[in-house]
Amino acid sequence: GKAGSAEPGAIDGIRERAKALNPDAAVCSADLELVVDQPERMTGQRVLVIEDGPTVTHGGMPFGAGTVAAQRHGATPVDPRPYAVGTIRDTFEAYPHLEKVLPAMGYSEEQRDALAQTINACCAAEDVSCVVDASPARLDRMLELDVPLLRVAYRFRQLDGEPLEQRVLALL
């Protein structure tokens, strides 16, 4: 799913291992393209990046697609930690590797309230022009925010091999 960012030779190694495990397996390379709503709105701006909560918390990643999108479009992510309240503050304490990302943790009403308060406080204090949201949730529909929200998503792009849809249909 991320052939475009793999180290040279890594894909060949994966193909060799797959062939050794199952010589008849169909293998393809693919990439996940970042798709950003109105990327020009973040260029040269200070932004708050919201990442998928599980990815950056117990998944251990220091950043995700939102940070990559912000960097690619010349935005400057800000540090939300000083503005974190309630359960969001607790999340930062539990996952100290997080710096310039805000994990989307909003499963309960209390968490959603803490998330909205953290976002709005950070945006006001840090002169943020927009929120870059790479979470799978539709935060713009769940939270009342004081700044525009730009969504980041992935688009699957197959690079080689039998078309995936065709392969799946043949197996059904």
C-alpha positions in Angstrom: 0.0 0.0 0.0 3.0 2.4 0.2 5.3 1.3 -2.6 5.9 5.0 -3.5 7.7 5.5 -0.1 9.5 2.2 0.1 13.3 2.0 0.2 15.0 0.9 -3.0 15.0 -2.9 -3.1 12.4 -3.3 -0.4 9.6 -4.2 -2.8 11.8 -6.8 -4.5 12.5 -8.4 -1.1 8.8 -8.5 -0.3 8.0 -10.1 -3.6 10.6 -12.7 -3.0 9.3 -13.6 0.4 5.7 -13.8 -0.9 6.8 -16.1 -3.7 8.7 -18.3 -1.1 5.6 -18.5 1.1 3.1 -19.0 -1.7 4.4 -19.4 -5.3 0.9 -19.1 -6.7 0.0 -15.9 -4.9 -0.9 -12.9 -7.0 1.2 -9.9 -6.0 0.9 -6.3 -7.0 2.5 -3.0 -5.9 0.3 -0.1 -4.9 0.6 3.3 -3.4 -1.7 5.4 -1.2 -1.9 8.9 -2.7 -2.8 11.7 -0.3 -5.8 13.6 -1.3 -6.3 17.0 0.4 -9.3 19.3 0.3 -8.2 22.8 -0.9 -4.4 22.3 -0.2 -3.6 25.8 -1.3 -5.4 27.1 1.9 -2.6 25.7 4.0 0.4 26.8 1.9 2.7 29.0 4.0 0.2 28.9 6.9 0.4 27.8 10.5 -1.8 24.7 10.9 -3.0 22.3 13.5 -2.6 18.7 12.3 -5.1 16.1 13.6 -4.1 12.5 13.0 -5.9 9.2 13.4 -5.9 8.6 17.1 -5.1 4.8 17.2 -2.3 5.3 14.6 -0.3 7.8 16.6 -1.2 6.6 20.1 -1.0 2.8 20.7 0.2 2.4 17.1 3.3 4.3 18.1 3.6 6.5 15.0 4.9 10.0 15.7 2.9 11.4 12.8 0.7 10.3 9.9 -0.9 11.5 6.7 -1.9 14.9 8.0 1.7 15.8 8.8 2.9 14.6 5.5 0.3 16.6 3.7 1.1 19.7 5.7 4.8 19.3 4.9 4.2 18.7 1.2 2.1 21.9 0.9 4.5 24.2 2.8 2.5 24.5 6.0 3.9 24.8 9.5 2.3 22.5 12.1 2.0 23.9 15.6 2.3 22.1 19.0 -1.1 21.5 20.5 0.1 20.1 23.8 0.1 23.3 25.9 -3.7 23.7 25.0 -4.8 20.2 25.7 -7.6 19.8 28.2 -9.3 16.8 29.9 -9.0 13.5 28.2 -6.8 14.9 25.4 -4.3 16.1 28.1 -4.4 12.6 29.5 -3.7 11.2 26.1 -0.6 13.4 25.6 0.6 12.3 29.1 0.2 8.6 28.1 1.9 9.1 24.7 4.8 11.5 25.2 6.2 10.8 21.7 3.5 13.0 20.3 4.6 16.6 19.5 3.1 18.5 16.7 0.0 16.3 16.1 -3.3 16.1 17.9 -4.7 12.6 18.1 -8.4 12.4 17.2 -9.7 10.8 20.4 -13.4 11.4 20.5 -15.4 8.3 21.2 -17.5 9.7 24.1 -19.2 13.1 24.4 -16.6 14.0 27.1 -13.7 13.2 24.6 -15.3 15.1 21.8 -15.8 18.2 24.0 -12.1 18.0 25.1 -11.0 17.6 21.5 -13.1 20.7 20.4 -11.8 22.8 23.3 -8.2 21.8 22.6 -8.5 22.6 18.9 -10.2 25.9 19.4 -7.7 27.0 22.2 -4.7 26.0 20.2 -5.9 27.7 17.0 -6.6 30.9 18.8 -3.3 31.0 20.7 -1.1 29.9 17.9 -2.7 32.0 15.1 -3.7 28.9 13.2 -5.4 29.5 9.8 -6.8 26.0 9.4 -7.0 22.5 10.8 -5.5 19.7 8.7 -7.6 16.6 9.6 -6.3 13.2 8.6 -8.6 11.3 11.0 -11.2 8.9 9.4 -13.9 10.7 11.4 -15.9 13.6 10.0 -14.8 16.0 12.7 -16.3 18.9 10.8 -19.7 17.3 11.3 -19.1 16.4 15.0 -17.4 19.5 16.4 -18.0 23.2 16.4 -14.6 24.7 15.3 -13.5 28.3 15.0 -11.3 27.7 11.9 -11.8 25.9 8.6 -11.0 22.2 8.5 -9.2 20.6 5.5 -9.7 16.9 5.2 -6.8 14.5 4.2 -7.6 11.1 2.8 -5.9 8.3 0.9 -6.6 7.1 -2.6 -5.5 3.6 -3.6 -3.4 3.5 -6.8 -2.3 0.2 -8.1 1.2 0.4 -9.8 1.4 -3.1 -11.4 0.1 -6.6 -11.5 -3.4 -7.9 -12.3 -6.0 -5.3 -11.4 -7.0 -5.9 -7.8 -10.8 -5.6 -8.4 -10.5 -8.2 -11.2 -8.5 -10.6 -8.9 -11.0 -10.3 -6.1 -13.9 -10.9 -8.4 -12.2 -14.0 -9.8 -11.9 -15.4 -6.2 -15.6 -14.9 -5.4 
